[in-house]
């Protein structure tokens, strides 16, 4: 392990003891160090940091800014140890806080994505991604949560999956529909035939018998979206795998409003199901779909009329 790689490990360990999860930082910094080493540099320079941050070349400037900000914080920490370290200026690729517009998928979109997964030549990869997309769509789980699932976390007897140590350090059980359990059971059978002695306890396996890698999943999802003909709707609204979670929440809320369910009373339950720290985190989804806002407005008008 190089000196810079050791410093990254020390830096991540230190910040995690302070309560930071640093999932994204933990993925980006090793990649940045590898970039430095490919260029024969043992220190951080603004030029190399900027070149790394502006990847991919067709990426969004806000993503470039996010990448550079990760390097900037680490460089500031490292400069106290190695004065040769250059800290990129805040004026370079400033991060503009603009939330992406959720891409809400229809059932047809999801069916096309799952069909696109089955175009992979490897039967294991095809079924892994088709099953993964289906699970995300019907449960609203985070992609990181599904990747971290182990075999022991999928309880076919009680019909639940146990999501351990989530984004906010909490664990929760997610109940599954019988058809979902059937799909997971079928996938598990195919997976075990391909890897009877896997290298990891992970529920979802890569073609090499290892746990799926976060960046690879995003890359594969982008491939499947292109194959399925699912295109961006605007500069800020492009198909992302995380938006399967947004879609689940919006579909749930739409169903509640249409059925006349007391949404305010049930929102804390949905918040707990999603692994949010509070219902206020779930309220943001109310702005995700015009149709949902119309139903909310109609419900308010009815309430005002009854109270008049």
VENRAWO-V896581 format. One record per backbone hydrogen bond with DSSP energy under -1.0 kcal/mol. CO is the residue of the C=O (numbers start at 1). NH is the residue of the N-H. If there is no record, write none. Layout:
# VENRAWO-V896581
CO,NH / CO,NH
This chain:
# VENRAWO-V896581
2,6 / 3,7 / 4,8 / 5,9 / 6,10 / 7,11 / 8,12 / 9,13 / 10,14 / 11,15 / 12,16 / 13,17 / 15,20 / 16,19 / 22,26 / 24,28 / 25,29 / 28,32 / 29,33 / 30,34 / 31,35 / 32,36 / 33,37 / 34,38 / 35,39 / 36,41 / 37,40 / 44,86 / 45,49 / 46,50 / 47,51 / 48,52 / 49,53 / 50,54 / 53,55 / 56,59 / 60,63 / 60,64 / 61,65 / 62,66 / 63,67 / 64,68 / 65,69 / 66,70 / 67,71 / 68,72 / 69,73 / 70,74 / 71,75 / 72,76 / 73,77 / 74,78 / 75,79 / 78,81 / 78,82 / 82,85 / 89,92 / 96,98 / 106,110 / 107,111 / 108,112 / 109,113 / 110,114 / 111,115 / 112,116 / 113,117 / 114,118 / 116,119 / 117,120 / 122,126 / 123,127 / 124,128 / 125,129 / 126,130 / 127,131 / 128,132 / 129,133 / 130,134 / 131,135 / 132,136 / 133,137 / 134,138 / 135,139 / 136,140 / 142,146 / 143,147 / 144,148 / 149,203 / 150,153 / 151,154 / 153,162 / 155,159 / 155,160 / 159,176 / 160,155 / 161,174 / 163,172 / 166,169 / 170,166 / 172,163 / 174,161 / 177,181 / 178,182 / 179,183 / 180,184 / 181,185 / 182,186 / 183,187 / 184,188 / 185,189 / 186,190 / 187,191 / 188,192 / 189,193 / 190,194 / 191,195 / 201,151 / 206,209 / 209,199 / 210,206 / 213,217 / 214,218 / 215,219 / 216,220 / 217,221 / 218,222 / 219,223 / 220,224 / 221,225 / 222,226 / 223,227 / 224,228 / 225,230 / 226,229 / 236,101 / 237,233 / 237,234 / 241,244 / 242,245 / 242,246 / 243,247 / 244,248 / 245,249 / 246,250 / 247,251 / 248,252 / 249,253 / 250,254 / 251,255 / 252,256 / 253,257 / 254,258 / 255,259 / 256,261 / 261,263 / 262,266 / 263,267 / 266,270 / 267,271 / 268,272 / 269,273 / 270,274 / 271,276 / 278,281 / 279,283 / 282,285 / 283,286 / 284,287 / 285,288 / 289,293 / 290,294 / 291,295 / 292,296 / 293,297 / 294,298 / 295,299 / 296,300 / 297,301 / 298,302 / 299,303 / 300,304 / 301,305 / 302,306 / 303,307
